Amino acid sequence: MRIEVPIALPLILVGLRTGAIFVVATATIAAYIGLGGLGRFIIDGLASDQYGPVAGGALLVVMLAVLVLALFAGLSRLVVPVGLRKQRKTE
């Protein structure tokens, strides 16, 4: 446990990061069935042929995805041992 978990931690975090980005991306689809969220701007804008709200909603979703990526980058920096981070950079 003390050897394998720290070595596997970067891959575990990549899987969690990918899952979190998928959740952000698919949460916008929830507006299609009336559950609201950031996708509401996109769906309503497309329905009324107003592309300003569509672009704004898409920009908000992208900003949220980038924020999630930044959070996981910070988490990776805190949790992954320094030796493994240096080793990854040299490959």
N, C-alpha and C positions, 0 to 999 in steps of 0.2 A: 504493500500500500504506500509506503513512504517513498518508493522509487517510481512505481508505475503511474501513479496518479499525477505527480508533478510533470512527468514526461508527456502524459496524455492530455494535460490541461489545455495546451493551445488548440488541439483538435476538438476538445469538448466545447471550448468557447466559440470556435468557428461554427460548430453545429448549432449552438444556442443563438449566435448572432444571425445565422441564416434563418432559423425559425422565427426569430423576432421580426426580421424584415418581411418574411412571408405574412406574418400576422398584420403588420402595418399595411402591406399592399392589399391583402384580401379584406381587411376591415372596411375599405372604401366600397367594396362590393355590397356590403350590408345595407347601404343606402338604397340599393336597387329594390329591395323588398320592404323598404319603409322603416328600417331600423335606425336611420340617422347617421351621425358621424360626419367626418370630413368629406365623405363621398356624396353627401347631400348636395353640396355646392356643384359638384360635377354633374350629377343626375338632373338636378333642377335646371342647370344652365343648358344642358343638352336638350331637355324637353322644351325649353322656351327659346331656343336658338340664340342664347346670349353666351358668347364665348368668353367674356370677361370673368364671370364666376367659375367657368370651367377651368380656365387658366389659373385663377386664384386658388381653387380647390386642389388642382394638381400640384401647384407650387407648395401648398401647405403639406400635402402628403409627402412630397420630396424632402421638404425641410424636416419633417418628423422622421423619415427614414434616415437622413443624414445624422440627426440627433441620436437615434438609436445606434448607428454605427460608431459615433463618437463615444457614447457611453460604453460600448463594448470594447473599444480601443483603450479607454481609460481603465476599465476593469481588467483587461488583459495585461496592461502595464503594471497594475497593482498585484495581480495574482500569480502571473507566470514568473518563475525564478529568473534572475538576471542572467545566469549562465545559459539558459535555454534561449533567451531573447538574443543574446550575442551570437549564439551558434546559428540561429536562423538567418541572421543578417549576412553571415559570411558565405552562405550557400549560393 
